[in-house]
Amino acid sequence: MDKTFASAGDMTEKTTSFTEIGAGLYAFTAQGDPNSGVIVGDESVMIVEAQATPRLARKVIDCVRSVTDKPISHLVLTHYHAVRVLGASAYGAPQILMSDAARAMVVERGQEDWDSEFARFPRLFQGHEEIPGLTWPTTTFSGRMSVYLGRRRVDLMQLGRAHTAGDIVIHVPDQNVMFTGDIVEYHSACYCGDGHLQDWPGTLNNIREMQPDAIAPGRGDALVGAQMVSRALENTADFVTSTYRSVARIAQGGGSLKEAMAACRAVCDPKFADYAIYEHCLPFNVARAYDEALGIDTPRIWTAERDAQMWESLQG
């Protein structure tokens, strides 16, 4: 494992792309960095995921302005993580939508997550001085809600626990396109540190049953066409399942966290070592899988101090 803490040494700027994945629907991607989505309606625009800072958010806004001058009326956040939400102020004052569960996590652990992620991935927080504080939704829901951008309907849905307990997906039925946040990744490691690994595959099956024609995943390239969508769903499920089962065998047998890490590497390295942020995610994934295997249903809150202690314990 890299001796540098998490991705603290990753300061290489990523190349962004802006891909149309349906009529008026776009995926903003950045070589394994967090993605955003853009939904252009008749009257206004919805953004999916704010980015980590206002500076990064303005890159998304520049892309939006390359295709439309309609106002940004809605910002949808698929979950509470700092790298997804803290750029919200750059978009002006749109409606900000989250699930009830995600808002509860901002209350419970939003500041701790911000402090933790800032130390883990400093490149994503360049320009952090502009962040006015935690991002709070103006509208929350449980289960499902629809938003109309003129005639265009956008459905927000909770399909199950996965990356967090508050995950939502965004579906645009007129194009059968979905924005999944970090429930689905493409050639990028899943971050499972706040996840529910045993529930995750079932949530992926719920997405599969909707048979989307395209998906903007949380990280990685846009997924266009049934074959690419299916491959990403299968790979994401394999990543999560491989991680959990290898760790659970050790945890439930009384083994140590370090032994669980070795077991996870033996299974996952041959398949996923070349995925974006794989080394970054691995220790957090193992720690959460270890807890879940021992019956800890609610993920323990990560703090900067807990991060460092866990990282140190796995070195050598």
ROLUMMAR-103092 format. One record per residue (C-alpha): residue number from 1; residue in one letter; x negated, y negated, z. Coordinates in nm, 4 decimals, always signed. Example, Ala and Ser with C-alpha at 12.3 -4.5 7.8 and 13.67 -1.06 7.14 Angstrom:
<recs>
@pos 1&code A&east -1.2300&north +0.4500&up +0.7800
@pos 2&code S&east -1.3670&north +0.1060&up +0.7140
</recs>
This chain:
<recs>
@pos 1&code M&east +0.0000&north +0.0000&up +0.0000
@pos 2&code D&east -0.1161&north -0.3525&up -0.0766
@pos 3&code K&east -0.2767&north -0.4975&up +0.2355
@pos 4&code T&east -0.1350&north -0.8406&up +0.1543
@pos 5&code F&east +0.1925&north -0.8900&up +0.3397
@pos 6&code A&east +0.4924&north -0.8204&up +0.1156
@pos 7&code S&east +0.4554&north -1.0394&up -0.1967
@pos 8&code A&east +0.2615&north -1.3166&up -0.0256
@pos 9&code G&east -0.0165&north -1.2843&up -0.2819
@pos 10&code D&east +0.2122&north -1.2916&up -0.5871
@pos 11&code M&east +0.1798&north -1.6467&up -0.7167
@pos 12&code T&east +0.2046&north -1.5728&up -1.0897
@pos 13&code E&east +0.4764&north -1.7758&up -1.2606
@pos 14&code K&east +0.7333&north -1.5635&up -1.4447
@pos 15&code T&east +0.8671&north -1.6228&up -1.7948
@pos 16&code T&east +1.2416&north -1.6849&up -1.7951
@pos 17&code S&east +1.4948&north -1.5846&up -2.0578
@pos 18&code F&east +1.8561&north -1.6846&up -2.1220
@pos 19&code T&east +2.0533&north -1.4149&up -2.3004
@pos 20&code E&east +2.4122&north -1.4236&up -2.4231
@pos 21&code I&east +2.5758&north -1.0958&up -2.3170
@pos 22&code G&east +2.9303&north -1.1809&up -2.4241
@pos 23&code A&east +3.1117&north -1.4811&up -2.5673
@pos 24&code G&east +3.0270&north -1.7675&up -2.3330
@pos 25&code L&east +2.8521&north -1.5338&up -2.0868
@pos 26&code Y&east +2.4808&north -1.5525&up -2.0138
@pos 27&code A&east +2.2141&north -1.3816&up -1.8040
@pos 28&code F&east +1.9246&north -1.5918&up -1.6739
@pos 29&code T&east +1.6395&north -1.3474&up -1.6086
@pos 30&code A&east +1.2783&north -1.3864&up -1.5013
@pos 31&code Q&east +1.0639&north -1.0720&up -1.5297
@pos 32&code G&east +1.1857&north -0.9096&up -1.2093
@pos 33&code D&east +1.2553&north -1.2282&up -1.0142
@pos 34&code P&east +1.6178&north -1.2867&up -0.9035
@pos 35&code N&east +1.8637&north -1.3304&up -1.1901
@pos 36&code S&east +2.1528&north -1.5724&up -1.2230
@pos 37&code G&east +2.4639&north -1.5552&up -1.4391
@pos 38&code V&east +2.6581&north -1.8175&up -1.6308
@pos 39&code I&east +3.0283&north -1.7968&up -1.7213
@pos 40&code V&east +3.1559&north -2.0694&up -1.9519
@pos 41&code G&east +3.5301&north -2.1232&up -1.9377
@pos 42&code D&east +3.7637&north -2.3488&up -2.1346
@pos 43&code E&east +3.7273&north -2.6316&up -1.8865
@pos 44&code S&east +3.4274&north -2.5633&up -1.6664
@pos 45&code V&east +3.1371&north -2.3339&up -1.5793
@pos 46&code M&east +3.0850&north -2.0759&up -1.3063
@pos 47&code I&east +2.7337&north -1.9903&up -1.1872
@pos 48&code V&east +2.6578&north -1.6517&up -1.0315
@pos 49&code E&east +2.3692&north -1.6715&up -0.7794
@pos 50&code A&east +2.2148&north -2.0054&up -0.6875
@pos 51&code Q&east +1.8425&north -1.9096&up -0.6851
@pos 52&code A&east +1.6119&north -1.9633&up -0.3869
@pos 53&code T&east +1.5546&north -2.3388&up -0.4119
@pos 54&code P&east +1.7006&north -2.6422&up -0.5894
@pos 55&code R&east +1.3838&north -2.6500&up -0.8031
@pos 56&code L&east +1.4548&north -2.3014&up -0.9374
@pos 57&code A&east +1.8254&north -2.3778&up -0.9700
@pos 58&code R&east +1.7480&north -2.6663&up -1.2027
@pos 59&code K&east +1.5918&north -2.4158&up -1.4446
@pos 60&code V&east +1.9307&north -2.2443&up -1.4609
@pos 61&code I&east +2.1067&north -2.5786&up -1.5042
@pos 62&code D&east +1.8740&north -2.6698&up -1.7927
@pos 63&code C&east +1.9767&north -2.3464&up -1.9654
@pos 64&code V&east +2.3436&north -2.4195&up -1.9043
@pos 65&code R&east +2.3053&north -2.7624&up -2.0598
@pos 66&code S&east +2.1498&north -2.6037&up -2.3689
@pos 67&code V&east +2.4847&north -2.4364&up -2.4438
@pos 68&code T&east +2.7563&north -2.6573&up -2.2894
@pos 69&code D&east +2.8216&north -2.9957&up -2.1295
@pos 70&code K&east +3.1192&north -2.8699&up -1.9273
@pos 71&code P&east +3.1003&north -2.9363&up -1.5534
@pos 72&code I&east +2.9879&north -2.6678&up -1.3097
@pos 73&code S&east +3.2954&north -2.6068&up -1.0968
@pos 74&code H&east +3.2195&north -2.2795&up -0.9158
@pos 75&code L&east +2.9175&north -2.1080&up -0.7629
@pos 76&code V&east +2.9642&north -1.7411&up -0.6727
@pos 77&code L&east +2.7186&north -1.5727&up -0.4364
@pos 78&code T&east +2.7189&north -1.1936&up -0.4444
@pos 79&code H&east +2.5633&north -1.1693&up -0.0962
@pos 80&code Y&east +2.3857&north -1.3774&up +0.1672
@pos 81&code H&east +2.0122&north -1.3340&up +0.0981
@pos 82&code A&east +1.8072&north -1.6537&up +0.0978
@pos 83&code V&east +1.6548&north -1.5946&up -0.2471
@pos 84&code R&east +2.0086&north -1.5944&up -0.3875
@pos 85&code V&east +2.1754&north -1.8805&up -0.2065
@pos 86&code L&east +1.9453&north -2.1608&up -0.0893
@pos 87&code G&east +1.9328&north -2.3420&up -0.4244
@pos 88&code A&east +2.3044&north -2.4203&up -0.4060
@pos 89&code S&east +2.2699&north -2.7946&up -0.3467
@pos 90&code A&east +2.1283&north -2.8477&up -0.6977
@pos 91&code Y&east +2.4664&north -2.7730&up -0.8550
@pos 92&code G&east +2.6397&north -3.0739&up -0.7030
@pos 93&code A&east +2.9514&north -2.9926&up -0.5051
@pos 94&code P&east +3.1217&north -2.6950&up -0.6682
@pos 95&code Q&east +3.3436&north -2.4466&up -0.4927
@pos 96&code I&east +3.1128&north -2.1885&up -0.3338
@pos 97&code L&east +3.2597&north -1.8395&up -0.3114
@pos 98&code M&east +3.1483&north -1.5412&up -0.1015
@pos 99&code S&east +3.3104&north -1.2409&up +0.0560
@pos 100&code D&east +3.4258&north -1.2757&up +0.4168
@pos 101&code A&east +3.1643&north -1.0174&up +0.5124
@pos 102&code A&east +2.8842&north -1.2115&up +0.3437
@pos 103&code R&east +2.9797&north -1.5308&up +0.5255
@pos 104&code A&east +2.9769&north -1.3417&up +0.8535
@pos 105&code M&east +2.6198&north -1.2363&up +0.7752
@pos 106&code V&east +2.5179&north -1.5991&up +0.7214
@pos 107&code V&east +2.6503&north -1.6668&up +1.0712
@pos 108&code E&east +2.4823&north -1.3608&up +1.2190
@pos 109&code R&east +2.1459&north -1.3568&up +1.0427
@pos 110&code G&east +2.1221&north -1.6303&up +0.7790
@pos 111&code Q&east +1.8446&north -1.8316&up +0.9454
@pos 112&code E&east +1.6448&north -1.5212&up +1.0343
@pos 113&code D&east +1.6711&north -1.4009&up +0.6744
@pos 114&code W&east +1.5530&north -1.7385&up +0.5430
@pos 115&code D&east +1.2497&north -1.7378&up +0.7746
@pos 116&code S&east +1.1720&north -1.3770&up +0.6876
@pos 117&code E&east +1.2012&north -1.4119&up +0.3110
@pos 118&code F&east +0.9991&north -1.7337&up +0.3090
@pos 119&code A&east +0.7027&north -1.5453&up +0.4541
@pos 120&code R&east +0.7512&north -1.2424&up +0.2306
@pos 121&code F&east +0.7715&north -1.4224&up -0.1058
@pos 122&code P&east +0.6338&north -1.7785&up -0.0885
@pos 123&code R&east +0.6277&north -1.8281&up -0.4667
@pos 124&code L&east +1.0063&north -1.8153&up -0.4816
@pos 125&code F&east +1.0301&north -2.0915&up -0.2228
@pos 126&code Q&east +0.8132&north -2.3532&up -0.3908
@pos 127&code G&east +0.9994&north -2.6790&up -0.3479
@pos 128&code H&east +1.1659&north -2.5524&up -0.0298
@pos 129&code E&east +1.1449&north -2.9039&up +0.1177
@pos 130&code E&east +1.4577&north -2.9920&up -0.0810
@pos 131&code I&east +1.6739&north -2.7239&up +0.0794
@pos 132&code P&east +1.9226&north -2.9074&up +0.3046
@pos 133&code G&east +2.0016&north -2.6058&up +0.5233
@pos 134&code L&east +2.1895&north -2.2792&up +0.5140
@pos 135&code T&east +2.4374&north -2.2363&up +0.2298
@pos 136&code W&east +2.7974&north -2.2032&up +0.3436
@pos 137&code P&east +3.0890&north -2.0961&up +0.1229
@pos 138&code T&east +3.3917&north -2.3180&up +0.0764
@pos 139&code T&east +3.6108&north -2.0167&up -0.0112
@pos 140&code T&east +3.5933&north -1.6559&up +0.1094
@pos 141&code F&east +3.7976&north -1.3445&up +0.0406
@pos 142&code S&east +3.8266&north -0.9765&up +0.1202
@pos 143&code G&east +3.8878&north -0.7122&up -0.1429
@pos 144&code R&east +3.9594&north -0.9081&up -0.4572
@pos 145&code M&east +4.0406&north -1.2522&up -0.5921
@pos 146&code S&east +4.0711&north -1.4141&up -0.9356
@pos 147&code V&east +3.9472&north -1.7550&up -1.0480
@pos 148&code Y&east +4.0673&north -1.9228&up -1.3661
@pos 149&code L&east +3.8308&north -2.1393&up -1.5680
@pos 150&code G&east +4.1110&north -2.2712&up -1.7853
@pos 151&code R&east +4.2481&north -1.9649&up -1.9643
@pos 152&code R&east +3.9460&north -1.7487&up -1.8805
@pos 153&code R&east +4.0074&north -1.5233&up -1.5817
@pos 154&code V&east +3.7168&north -1.4138&up -1.3631
@pos 155&code D&east +3.7711&north -1.1345&up -1.1113
@pos 156&code L&east +3.5658&north -1.1145&up -0.7924
@pos 157&code M&east +3.5717&north -0.7725&up -0.6283
@pos 158&code Q&east +3.4295&north -0.5763&up -0.3396
@pos 159&code L&east +3.3657&north -0.2255&up -0.4708
@pos 160&code G&east +3.1834&north -0.0907&up -0.1668
@pos 161&code R&east +2.8761&north -0.1364&up +0.0489
@pos 162&code A&east +2.5386&north -0.1113&up -0.1226
@pos 163&code H&east +2.2614&north -0.3739&up -0.1142
@pos 164&code T&east +2.4454&north -0.5321&up +0.1821
@pos 165&code A&east +2.7816&north -0.4804&up +0.3518
@pos 166&code G&east +2.9199&north -0.7937&up +0.1864
@pos 167&code D&east +2.8351&north -0.7305&up -0.1796
@pos 168&code I&east +3.0705&north -0.8428&up -0.4534
@pos 169&code V&east +3.0717&north -0.8007&up -0.8310
@pos 170&code I&east +3.2078&north -1.0452&up -1.0865
@pos 171&code H&east +3.4020&north -0.9138&up -1.3850
@pos 172&code V&east +3.5115&north -1.1097&up -1.6915
@pos 173&code P&east +3.7870&north -0.8942&up -1.8419
@pos 174&code D&east +3.8214&north -1.0669&up -2.1787
@pos 175&code Q&east +3.4660&north -0.9516&up -2.2627
@pos 176&code N&east +3.4434&north -0.6578&up -2.0183
@pos 177&code V&east +3.1175&north -0.7986&up -1.8798
@pos 178&code M&east +3.0070&north -0.7652&up -1.5184
@pos 179&code F&east +2.7629&north -0.9502&up -1.2943
@pos 180&code T&east +2.6580&north -0.7118&up -1.0167
@pos 181&code G&east +2.3988&north -0.8883&up -0.8073
@pos 182&code D&east +2.1522&north -0.6483&up -0.6492
@pos 183&code I&east +2.3870&north -0.3504&up -0.6508
@pos 184&code V&east +2.2366&north -0.2716&up -0.9938
@pos 185&code E&east +1.8735&north -0.3285&up -1.0951
@pos 186&code Y&east +1.6908&north -0.2594&up -1.4187
@pos 187&code H&east +1.3286&north -0.1471&up -1.4070
@pos 188&code S&east +1.3040&north -0.3177&up -1.0702
@pos 189&code A&east +1.2955&north -0.1662&up -0.7235
@pos 190&code C&east +1.6086&north -0.1941&up -0.5142
@pos 191&code Y&east +1.5604&north -0.3837&up -0.1903
@pos 192&code C&east +1.7316&north -0.1614&up +0.0683
@pos 193&code G&east +1.6212&north -0.3344&up +0.3881
@pos 194&code D&east +1.9760&north -0.4541&up +0.4630
@pos 195&code G&east +2.1467&north -0.1809&up +0.2645
@pos 196&code H&east +2.3790&north +0.1114&up +0.3117
@pos 197&code L&east +2.1963&north +0.3793&up +0.1195
@pos 198&code Q&east +2.4497&north +0.6586&up +0.1636
@pos 199&code D&east +2.7352&north +0.4380&up +0.0386
@pos 200&code W&east +2.5389&north +0.2849&up -0.2502
@pos 201&code P&east +2.5802&north +0.5682&up -0.5068
@pos 202&code G&east +2.9577&north +0.5655&up -0.4557
@pos 203&code T&east +2.9677&north +0.1920&up -0.5186
@pos 204&code L&east +2.7711&north +0.2476&up -0.8398
@pos 205&code N&east +3.0299&north +0.5090&up -0.9408
@pos 206&code N&east +3.3036&north +0.2510&up -0.8864
@pos 207&code I&east +3.1224&north +0.0221&up -1.1291
@pos 208&code R&east +3.0803&north +0.3068&up -1.3767
@pos 209&code E&east +3.4535&north +0.3795&up -1.3673
@pos 210&code M&east +3.5221&north +0.0266&up -1.4933
@pos 211&code Q&east +3.3103&north +0.1078&up -1.8024
@pos 212&code P&east +3.1621&north -0.2401&up -1.8510
@pos 213&code D&east +3.0244&north -0.3165&up -2.1954
@pos 214&code A&east +2.7438&north -0.5260&up -2.0472
@pos 215&code I&east +2.5969&north -0.6004&up -1.7043
@pos 216&code A&east +2.3811&north -0.8815&up -1.5755
@pos 217&code P&east +2.1918&north -0.6990&up -1.2962
@pos 218&code G&east +2.0312&north -0.8518&up -0.9903
@pos 219&code R&east +1.6824&north -0.8159&up -1.1351
@pos 220&code G&east +1.5541&north -0.7084&up -1.4733
@pos 221&code D&east +1.6764&north -0.7456&up -1.8282
@pos 222&code A&east +2.0401&north -0.7902&up -1.9209
@pos 223&code L&east +2.2107&north -0.4589&up -1.9946
@pos 224&code V&east +2.4027&north -0.4668&up -2.3214
@pos 225&code G&east +2.5826&north -0.1611&up -2.4546
@pos 226&code A&east +2.7172&north +0.1528&up -2.2903
@pos 227&code Q&east +2.3880&north +0.3433&up -2.3158
@pos 228&code M&east +2.1802&north +0.0757&up -2.1433
@pos 229&code V&east +2.4463&north +0.0212&up -1.8758
@pos 230&code S&east +2.4649&north +0.3942&up -1.8043
@pos 231&code R&east +2.0866&north +0.4298&up -1.7845
@pos 232&code A&east +2.0592&north +0.1435&up -1.5348
@pos 233&code L&east +2.3354&north +0.2852&up -1.3159
@pos 234&code E&east +2.1684&north +0.6273&up -1.3165
@pos 235&code N&east +1.8232&north +0.4861&up -1.2412
@pos 236&code T&east +1.9538&north +0.2694&up -0.9580
@pos 237&code A&east +2.1341&north +0.5670&up -0.8022
@pos 238&code D&east +1.8231&north +0.7816&up -0.8380
@pos 239&code F&east +1.6083&north +0.5158&up -0.6705
@pos 240&code V&east +1.8398&north +0.4810&up -0.3710
@pos 241&code T&east +1.9036&north +0.8546&up -0.3329
@pos 242&code S&east +1.5362&north +0.9478&up -0.3673
@pos 243&code T&east +1.4439&north +0.6917&up -0.1042
@pos 244&code Y&east +1.7096&north +0.7965&up +0.1465
@pos 245&code R&east +1.6746&north +1.1735&up +0.1193
@pos 246&code S&east +1.2963&north +1.1764&up +0.1451
@pos 247&code V&east +1.3008&north +0.9503&up +0.4518
@pos 248&code A&east +1.5992&north +1.1186&up +0.6198
@pos 249&code R&east +1.4272&north +1.4567&up +0.6130
@pos 250&code I&east +1.1408&north +1.3156&up +0.8196
@pos 251&code A&east +1.3495&north +1.0958&up +1.0499
@pos 252&code Q&east +1.5962&north +1.3693&up +1.1361
@pos 253&code G&east +1.3090&north +1.6113&up +1.1963
@pos 254&code G&east +1.1531&north +1.3830&up +1.4562
@pos 255&code G&east +0.8766&north +1.2470&up +1.2345
@pos 256&code S&east +0.7297&north +0.8974&up +1.2524
@pos 257&code L&east +0.7980&north +0.5997&up +1.0292
@pos 258&code K&east +0.4496&north +0.6365&up +0.8818
@pos 259&code E&east +0.5216&north +1.0007&up +0.7972
@pos 260&code A&east +0.8484&north +0.8913&up +0.6377
@pos 261&code M&east +0.6595&north +0.6397&up +0.4252
@pos 262&code A&east +0.4258&north +0.9144&up +0.3002
@pos 263&code A&east +0.7212&north +1.1397&up +0.2178
@pos 264&code C&east +0.8969&north +0.8603&up +0.0317
@pos 265&code R&east +0.5851&north +0.7827&up -0.1680
@pos 266&code A&east +0.5461&north +1.1458&up -0.2675
@pos 267&code V&east +0.8941&north +1.1433&up -0.4200
@pos 268&code C&east +0.9268&north +0.7852&up -0.5447
@pos 269&code D&east +0.5791&north +0.6816&up -0.6620
@pos 270&code P&east +0.5797&north +0.9140&up -0.9669
@pos 271&code K&east +0.9142&north +0.7746&up -1.0831
@pos 272&code F&east +0.9197&north +0.4120&up -0.9723
@pos 273&code A&east +0.5698&north +0.2827&up -0.8952
@pos 274&code D&east +0.5672&north +0.0644&up -1.2080
@pos 275&code Y&east +0.8976&north -0.1047&up -1.1200
@pos 276&code A&east +0.8944&north -0.4757&up -1.0338
@pos 277&code I&east +0.8556&north -0.5508&up -0.6602
@pos 278&code Y&east +0.8191&north -0.1794&up -0.5802
@pos 279&code E&east +0.5379&north -0.2290&up -0.3281
@pos 280&code H&east +0.7177&north -0.5311&up -0.1842
@pos 281&code C&east +1.0355&north -0.3336&up -0.1128
@pos 282&code L&east +0.8940&north +0.0023&up -0.0096
@pos 283&code P&east +0.8229&north -0.0512&up +0.3625
@pos 284&code F&east +1.1530&north -0.2336&up +0.4206
@pos 285&code N&east +1.3383&north +0.0419&up +0.2357
@pos 286&code V&east +1.1736&north +0.3149&up +0.4400
@pos 287&code A&east +1.2461&north +0.1351&up +0.7675
@pos 288&code R&east +1.6145&north +0.0928&up +0.6837
@pos 289&code A&east +1.6551&north +0.4494&up +0.5517
@pos 290&code Y&east +1.4899&north +0.5781&up +0.8699
@pos 291&code D&east +1.7381&north +0.3860&up +1.0850
@pos 292&code E&east +2.0378&north +0.4911&up +0.8770
@pos 293&code A&east +1.9345&north +0.8561&up +0.8926
@pos 294&code L&east +1.9393&north +0.8273&up +1.2725
@pos 295&code G&east +2.2940&north +0.6890&up +1.2726
@pos 296&code I&east +2.2276&north +0.3131&up +1.2882
@pos 297&code D&east +2.5081&north +0.1925&up +1.0615
@pos 298&code T&east +2.4571&north -0.1843&up +1.0886
@pos 299&code P&east +2.1144&north -0.2868&up +0.9563
@pos 300&code R&east +1.8935&north -0.4392&up +1.2223
@pos 301&code I&east +1.8197&north -0.8070&up +1.1638
@pos 302&code W&east +1.4854&north -0.8710&up +0.9983
@pos 303&code T&east +1.2869&north -1.1551&up +1.1501
@pos 304&code A&east +0.9463&north -1.2850&up +1.0510
@pos 305&code E&east +0.8088&north -1.1212&up +1.3671
@pos 306&code R&east +0.9733&north -0.7841&up +1.2963
@pos 307&code D&east +0.8468&north -0.7983&up +0.9370
@pos 308&code A&east +0.4891&north -0.8469&up +1.0492
@pos 309&code Q&east +0.5063&north -0.5769&up +1.3163
@pos 310&code M&east +0.6478&north -0.3231&up +1.0733
@pos 311&code W&east +0.3909&north -0.4111&up +0.8072
@pos 312&code E&east +0.1040&north -0.3795&up +1.0518
@pos 313&code S&east +0.2259&north -0.0420&up +1.1769
@pos 314&code L&east +0.2185&north +0.1012&up +0.8243
@pos 315&code Q&east -0.1308&north -0.0181&up +0.7284
@pos 316&code G&east -0.4358&north +0.2033&up +0.7251
</recs>
